[in-house]
Amino acid sequence: FKADSQFIEKLETQYRRDERIIRFLTFVMDKDSIAYSERRRSNKKESTTANTAKEE
């Protein structure tokens, strides 16, 4: 759509504040971000598994 740049900035701010919109926002991750995210997730799984084993 076409609009004044100030309107678009305000609209984007409102979208970010609205939880119903936030869960549908998408973003692009570069390869380094993806690798970091995967390492972080695997570390969480390992620590969760270790904590569960200690409790038993």
N, C-alpha and C positions, 0 to 999 in steps of 0.2 A: 504494500500500500504506500501511498505517498502522504507524507505529513511533514510538518516542521520538525527540525532536529530536537528542539526542546520538548516537543510533545512525545517524541519517541523515547527520550531519556526518562521522562516522567512515567510513561507507560511501562518501561522496563523495570523501573523501581517498584511500581505497584505489583508487577508480576512476581518479582522476587519476594515481596512481602506476603503474598497470598499463598498459603500452604497448599491449597487445591491446585495451584499452578506449579508450584515448586516441584512436586513429585513427578511432573511430566516434562520438566526441562531436561534437555540433553546437552552434552558438551563433548568436545573432542579431546582425546588424550594422545600425546605423542608416545613413541615406543618406550622412552625412558620412564614416563609416568605409569605406563601399563606394567612394566617390569617391576617397578617399585611397589605398585599396588598388589601385584601377585605375591611378591616376597612378604609383604606385610600381612596379607591374608593367611599365607602358609604359616607364618610365625604365630599368629593368633591361634590357629588350629592346633599347632604343636603345644603351645602353652596351655590351652584348654584341655587337651588330652592328658598332658602331664599332671595338671591339677586334679583331674578326675581320678587318675590312677593313684595319686597320693591320698585322696580321701578314702579310697577303698582299702 
